[in-house]
């Protein structure tokens, strides 16, 4: 394997996010359009060449955290996929919590970035595309690990988890004290309970068996038959149906008063 150039090593991982931090600070202070790549590189202590080796544009550096978080979420779901005891629907919720937690841990940077993105239309549009990447990740994971689940359950579930996460994340960045990780966990649990559909439960709870087929018993009775005679015939037919009699399941062949 070829060694990674020094400039690239310096801007990978946490160092890459430091470049983003420097850029966001400049964007917040001077405006996105007014800030140059040279100013970002100087503030981050890297060369212009190194900046473009790692980021295609100023827009790209704004979303460096999302790229890192998307990769972490994908890795988390891949590990869950290899765990036979993992509930895939719960794993998706856990991945959403992971993303929220990272933004919460870096709240100051996240707030600055949120304000920068909201101030620039092109960045707002890029944010929409980025959010869809999370939703696509969740959908693909569920489609792979829960193949028996209907797409009409998977797609709305992934969308609901993503939307719920994004709503509380925005509230947290706006300073809402109620927008916390425990609140997100509670809301995602409600979504999972309401929308999981035919998802298998790995903890053995619930009953995934198909409902038993209904049995029909037909009794042919003469008009002169007494009520108790008809009732006895019906009970007899139901008893045979419960015992698995094919004849009873279709027609009791019981004539009353004939």
Buried (B, 14 or more C-beta within 10 A) or exposed (E): EEEEEEBBEBBEEEBBBBBBBBBBBBBBEEEBEEBEBEBBBBBBEBBEEBBEBBBEEBBBBBBBBBBBBBEBBBEBBEEBBEEEEBBBBBBBBBBBBBBBEBBBEBEEBBBBBBBBBEBBEEBEEBBEEBBEBBBEBBBBBBBEBBEEBEEEBBBBBBBBBBEBBBEBBEBBBEEEEEBBEEBBBEBBEEBBEEBBBEBBEBEEEEEEEEEEEEBEBEBBBEEEBEEEBBEBBBEBBBEBBEEEBEEBBEBBEBEBEE
